[in-house]
Amino acid sequence: MLKYIDKFRNPQLIRSIVDKIHQECPDRTIKLMEVCGGHTITIFKYGIQKLIPDNIKLISGPGCPVCVTDNGFIDKAVKIAHLDNVIITTFGDMIRVPGSRSSLQKEKGHGIDVRICYSPMDAITIAQENPNKELVFLGIGFETTAPAVAAVIKYAADNGINNFSVLSAHKTMPQAMKALLDSGDIDLNGFICPGHVSAITGVHIYDFITRDYQIPCVISGFEPLDMLQSILMIVRQLNTGNAIVENQYTRSVRENGNTYAMTLMMEVFKPVDTEWRGIGTIPGSGLGIRQKYQSFDANHKFNIEIEPVREYTGCICGDIMRGEKVPTDCGLFRKICHPEDPKGSCMVSDEGTCATYFKYVNRESVFGDRNVRLKCSQ
């Protein structure tokens, strides 16, 4: 742990990178989007926007898996939870995500059996301990978490655990990035690409962005120095007119990623069209369960119909995840929407843009203001 404090948060190294960004930054507005909730936290926690030139705008995209999970998925999970002899299991953040009319947390308060898991294997254990009940695990997340869920589906199939199924809302990142570019709603000059996703997929999933859109991409780590170095790498690409995929996070991301995890994921899942909250249906951006494992697909097992989906009036989570607005543009922010009572999904998870703004914006970051931080190196 000390090496991350000494090296990746070293004030002298940070000052050096910040000075280079200021010296080399083009004299025009540059819009860079990060599509990872972990990066959003780093940017606000360490005051990265305050360190870089004012004409570099950092925009938060749809990088939080909890945030992009649509209302219809929550509505379906709530309806399944009300069936007889069903146990719903989920990662902690999902229990608080509001659906059209309720949340799993509210239903749990009414006596519905909803349990938090720290790992998909916890759900398998609960299924084995309750053979007379149906165990449904809510599968959410990008390429980072999908292989682990694929592994438990395969484990259940291999071991005859037939009272287990997954309601999949897994999504893949490249299609969402393409949808943002094709929408024309926001003019981007570069992507800060997600480190955890890339550790699974490798670097080449972003090749189409540099090839077809001529937009620089840099895969970044999560420490302050990682983010600043990634910004500098994009600035240098813009200066040379080259758009390539660069890997700043070389200590964790290999060129071809984790091929075993990818193979396992694609054995169990297949690309499907899926709904992204605030963005809409993106073709081929979801991961549905293949026919071979259909008996472990909660959609197939329960065949639930839900009422028409609706959003909370005034919530602008969709605009925020598309990078068109920021949380402070929302009339609900800090007033009736806050982490204790979220009205939209962006306020639920620590990785959500609204939750990050709530915690860090208009409050001092850990380093204080820019002048104080730069004096640390003197």
C-alpha positions in Angstrom: 0.0 0.0 0.0 2.8 2.4 0.8 4.2 2.4 -2.7 0.9 3.8 -4.0 1.1 6.7 -1.5 4.8 7.2 -2.2 4.8 6.8 -5.9 1.3 7.4 -7.4 0.4 10.2 -5.0 3.9 11.8 -4.8 3.5 15.6 -4.9 6.7 16.2 -6.9 5.7 13.7 -9.6 2.2 15.2 -9.6 3.6 18.7 -10.0 5.8 17.6 -12.8 2.9 16.0 -14.8 0.6 19.0 -14.1 3.3 21.4 -15.4 3.6 19.4 -18.6 -0.1 19.4 -19.1 -0.2 23.2 -18.7 2.8 23.7 -21.0 1.5 21.3 -23.8 -2.2 21.8 -23.7 -3.7 23.2 -26.9 -5.3 26.6 -26.7 -8.9 25.4 -27.2 -11.6 23.6 -25.3 -10.9 19.9 -24.9 -13.6 17.5 -23.7 -12.5 14.2 -22.2 -14.9 11.6 -21.0 -14.2 8.9 -18.4 -16.4 5.9 -18.6 -15.6 4.3 -15.2 -17.1 5.1 -11.8 -13.7 4.5 -10.2 -12.2 7.2 -12.3 -15.0 9.6 -11.5 -14.2 9.1 -7.8 -10.5 9.7 -8.3 -11.1 12.9 -10.3 -13.3 14.4 -7.6 -11.6 13.0 -4.5 -8.2 14.3 -5.5 -9.3 17.5 -7.2 -7.9 16.6 -10.6 -10.1 19.1 -12.5 -8.6 21.9 -10.3 -5.1 20.9 -11.2 -5.4 20.9 -15.0 -6.0 23.9 -17.4 -9.5 25.3 -17.3 -10.0 24.5 -21.0 -9.8 20.8 -20.4 -13.2 19.6 -19.4 -13.6 16.2 -17.7 -17.0 14.7 -18.3 -18.4 11.6 -16.5 -20.0 9.0 -18.8 -22.0 5.8 -18.2 -19.3 4.1 -16.2 -21.2 3.0 -13.1 -22.9 -0.4 -13.6 -25.4 0.3 -10.9 -26.4 3.6 -12.5 -27.0 2.2 -16.0 -29.2 -0.6 -14.8 -32.7 0.3 -16.1 -35.9 0.6 -14.1 -37.4 -2.3 -15.9 -34.7 -4.6 -14.5 -35.5 -3.5 -11.0 -39.2 -3.8 -11.5 -38.8 -7.4 -12.8 -36.5 -8.3 -9.8 -39.2 -6.9 -7.4 -41.9 -8.9 -9.1 -39.9 -12.1 -8.9 -39.1 -11.4 -5.3 -42.8 -11.5 -4.5 -43.2 -15.0 -5.9 -43.6 -17.9 -3.5 -40.4 -19.6 -2.2 -38.0 -17.2 -4.0 -34.8 -15.7 -2.5 -33.3 -12.7 -4.3 -29.6 -12.2 -3.9 -27.7 -9.2 -5.0 -24.6 -7.0 -4.6 -25.1 -4.4 -1.9 -25.7 -1.3 -4.0 -28.4 -2.8 -6.1 -30.7 -3.2 -3.2 -31.1 0.6 -3.0 -31.6 1.3 -6.7 -35.1 2.8 -7.2 -37.4 1.1 -9.8 -40.5 2.5 -11.2 -42.5 2.0 -8.0 -40.3 0.5 -5.4 -36.8 -0.8 -4.6 -35.6 -4.1 -3.2 -34.7 -2.4 0.0 -38.3 -1.2 0.5 -39.6 -4.7 -0.4 -37.2 -6.3 2.1 -38.6 -3.9 4.7 -42.0 -5.4 3.9 -40.8 -9.0 4.6 -39.6 -10.1 1.1 -36.5 -12.3 1.3 -33.7 -10.2 -0.3 -30.1 -11.0 0.7 -26.8 -9.2 0.0 -23.9 -11.2 -1.4 -20.2 -10.2 -1.5 -19.6 -12.8 -4.3 -21.7 -14.7 -6.8 -20.5 -17.9 -5.1 -22.3 -16.7 -1.9 -25.6 -17.1 -3.9 -24.7 -20.7 -4.8 -24.1 -21.4 -1.1 -27.5 -20.0 -0.2 -29.1 -22.1 -2.9 -27.5 -25.2 -1.6 -28.7 -24.4 1.9 -32.3 -23.8 0.8 -33.0 -26.6 -1.7 -36.8 -26.0 -1.5 -36.5 -22.4 -2.6 -35.6 -20.7 -5.9 -32.5 -18.6 -5.6 -32.2 -15.7 -8.1 -29.0 -13.7 -8.3 -29.0 -10.3 -9.9 -26.2 -10.2 -12.4 -25.0 -6.7 -13.1 -21.8 -5.0 -14.2 -19.6 -4.8 -17.2 -16.9 -7.1 -18.5 -15.3 -6.9 -15.1 -18.0 -8.9 -13.2 -19.6 -10.9 -16.0 -16.9 -13.7 -16.0 -17.4 -14.4 -12.3 -21.2 -14.7 -12.8 -20.5 -16.9 -15.8 -18.3 -19.1 -13.6 -21.1 -19.6 -11.1 -23.7 -20.4 -13.8 -21.3 -23.0 -15.2 -20.6 -24.3 -11.6 -24.4 -24.7 -11.0 -24.8 -26.6 -14.3 -21.9 -28.9 -13.6 -23.1 -29.7 -10.0 -26.8 -30.0 -10.6 -27.8 -26.9 -8.6 -31.1 -26.5 -10.3 -32.8 -24.1 -7.9 -30.3 -21.3 -8.9 -30.7 -18.8 -11.7 -29.4 -15.4 -12.8 -31.4 -12.4 -13.9 -28.8 -10.8 -16.2 -28.3 -7.1 -16.7 -24.7 -7.4 -17.7 -23.5 -4.9 -20.2 -20.4 -4.4 -22.4 -18.7 -1.0 -22.6 -17.6 -0.5 -26.3 -21.2 -0.5 -27.6 -22.1 2.3 -25.2 -19.1 4.4 -26.2 -20.1 4.0 -29.8 -23.7 4.9 -29.0 -22.5 8.1 -27.3 -20.4 9.1 -30.3 -23.1 8.3 -32.8 -25.7 10.3 -30.9 -24.0 13.5 -31.7 -25.2 15.0 -28.4 -21.7 15.7 -27.1 -18.5 16.6 -28.9 -15.7 14.6 -27.4 -12.0 14.9 -28.0 -10.8 11.9 -26.0 -11.8 8.9 -23.9 -10.2 7.9 -20.6 -10.9 4.2 -20.9 -11.8 2.0 -17.9 -9.0 0.1 -16.2 -10.9 -2.8 -14.7 -12.9 -3.6 -17.9 -9.7 -3.4 -19.9 -7.9 -5.8 -17.5 -10.4 -8.4 -18.7 -10.8 -7.4 -22.4 -7.4 -6.1 -23.3 -6.7 -2.9 -25.2 -8.1 -3.7 -28.7 -11.8 -3.3 -27.9 -11.3 0.5 -28.4 -9.6 0.3 -31.7 -12.8 1.2 -33.6 -12.9 4.5 -31.7 -9.5 5.7 -32.9 -9.9 4.2 -36.4 -13.5 5.3 -37.2 -13.8 8.4 -35.1 -10.2 9.6 -34.8 -10.7 10.1 -31.1 -7.7 9.3 -28.8 -8.2 6.6 -26.1 -6.0 6.0 -23.1 -6.6 3.2 -20.6 -6.0 4.6 -17.1 -5.3 3.4 -13.7 -7.0 4.8 -10.6 -4.4 6.8 -8.7 -4.0 10.6 -9.1 -0.8 10.2 -11.0 -2.5 7.6 -13.3 -5.2 10.0 -14.2 -2.9 13.0 -14.8 -0.5 10.9 -16.9 -3.5 9.7 -19.0 -4.7 13.2 -19.6 -1.1 14.2 -20.7 -1.1 11.3 -23.1 -4.3 12.4 -24.7 -3.1 16.0 -24.9 0.0 14.8 -26.7 -2.1 12.7 -29.1 -4.2 15.8 -29.9 -1.1 17.8 -30.5 0.3 15.3 -33.0 -3.0 14.6 -34.7 -2.7 10.9 -34.0 -5.6 9.0 -32.5 -4.4 5.7 -31.0 -5.2 3.4 -28.1 -2.6 3.8 -25.4 -2.3 1.8 -22.2 -1.2 3.9 -19.2 -2.3 1.1 -16.8 0.4 -1.4 -17.9 0.8 -2.8 -14.4 -2.6 -4.4 -14.6 -3.8 -4.3 -18.2 -2.2 -6.7 -20.8 -2.6 -6.2 -24.5 -5.0 -9.2 -24.9 -6.5 -9.0 -21.4 -7.6 -12.1 -19.5 -8.3 -14.6 -22.3 -9.5 -17.2 -19.9 -12.1 -14.9 -18.4 -13.2 -13.7 -21.8 -13.6 -17.3 -23.1 -15.6 -18.3 -20.0 -17.8 -15.2 -20.4 -18.6 -15.9 -24.0 -19.2 -19.6 -23.3 -22.1 -18.7 -21.0 -23.3 -15.4 -22.3 -24.2 -14.1 -25.8 -24.5 -10.5 -27.1 -28.1 -9.1 -26.9 -29.8 -5.8 -27.2 -30.3 -4.2 -23.8 -31.6 -1.1 -22.2 -29.3 1.4 -20.6 -30.9 3.8 -18.1 -31.0 7.3 -19.7 -29.5 6.1 -23.0 -32.0 3.7 -24.3 -31.6 0.3 -26.0 -28.1 -0.2 -27.4 -27.9 -3.1 -29.9 -25.6 -5.9 -28.9 -24.5 -4.2 -25.6 -26.0 -6.7 -23.2 -25.0 -10.2 -22.2 -27.9 -12.7 -22.3 -27.5 -16.3 -21.1 -27.0 -18.8 -23.9 -29.5 -21.6 -24.7 -27.1 -24.2 -23.3 -27.6 -22.7 -19.8 -31.2 -21.5 -20.3 -32.4 -23.4 -17.3 -30.3 -21.0 -15.2 -31.8 -17.9 -16.8 -34.3 -16.2 -14.5 -35.9 -14.5 -17.5 -36.7 -17.9 -19.0 -37.5 -19.6 -15.8 -40.1 -17.1 -14.5 -41.2 -15.3 -17.7 -42.4 -12.2 -15.8 -44.4 -9.4 -17.3 -44.0 -6.0 -15.7 -46.1 -2.8 -15.8 -45.0 0.1 -18.0 -41.7 1.6 -16.8 -41.6 5.1 -15.4 -38.9 7.5 -14.1 -39.0 9.7 -11.1 -40.3 13.1 -12.2 -37.5 15.6 -12.5 -34.6 13.1 -12.3 -32.0 13.8 -15.0 -29.8 10.7 -14.4 -30.0 10.0 -18.1 -28.7 13.4 -19.1 -25.9 13.1 -16.6 -24.8 9.7 -17.8 -24.7 10.9 -21.4 -22.4 13.7 -20.3 -24.9 16.5 -21.3 -25.5 17.7 -17.7 -24.0 17.6 -14.3 -25.7 16.7 -11.0 -25.9 20.3 -9.9 -28.2 21.0 -12.9 -30.8 18.7 -11.3 -33.5 20.4 -9.2 -33.7 17.3 -7.0 -29.9 17.2 -6.1 -29.2 17.7 -2.4 -32.8 18.8 -1.9 -34.9 15.6 -2.0 -32.3 13.3 -3.7 -29.4 12.3 -1.5 -27.6 9.0 -0.6 -30.0 8.2 2.2 -33.0 8.5 -0.1 -31.9 8.3 -3.7 -34.5 9.2 -6.4 -32.2 8.2 -9.3 -29.6 5.5 -9.7 -26.7 8.0 -10.0 -27.1 8.8 -6.3 -27.0 5.1 -5.1 -23.5 3.8 -5.6 -20.3 5.5 -4.5 -19.3 5.3 -8.2 -22.4 7.2 -9.3 -21.7 10.7 -10.5 -24.4 12.3 -8.3 -23.1 10.4 -5.2 -19.6 11.6 -6.0 -20.7 15.2 -6.5 -22.7 15.0 -3.2 -19.6 13.9 -1.4 -16.9 16.0 -2.9 -18.2 19.0 -4.9 -18.1 22.3 -3.0 -16.1 20.6 -0.3 -12.3 20.5 0.1 -10.7 17.5 -1.5 -8.1 15.6 0.4 -5.3 17.7 -1.0 -7.1 21.0 -0.4 -7.0 23.7 -3.1 -4.6 23.7 -6.0 -2.1 26.2 -4.5 -1.8 24.2 -1.3 -1.3 20.9 -3.2 1.4 22.3 -5.4 3.3 23.7 -2.4 3.6 20.2 -1.1 6.4 19.7 -3.6 8.4 22.8 -2.7 
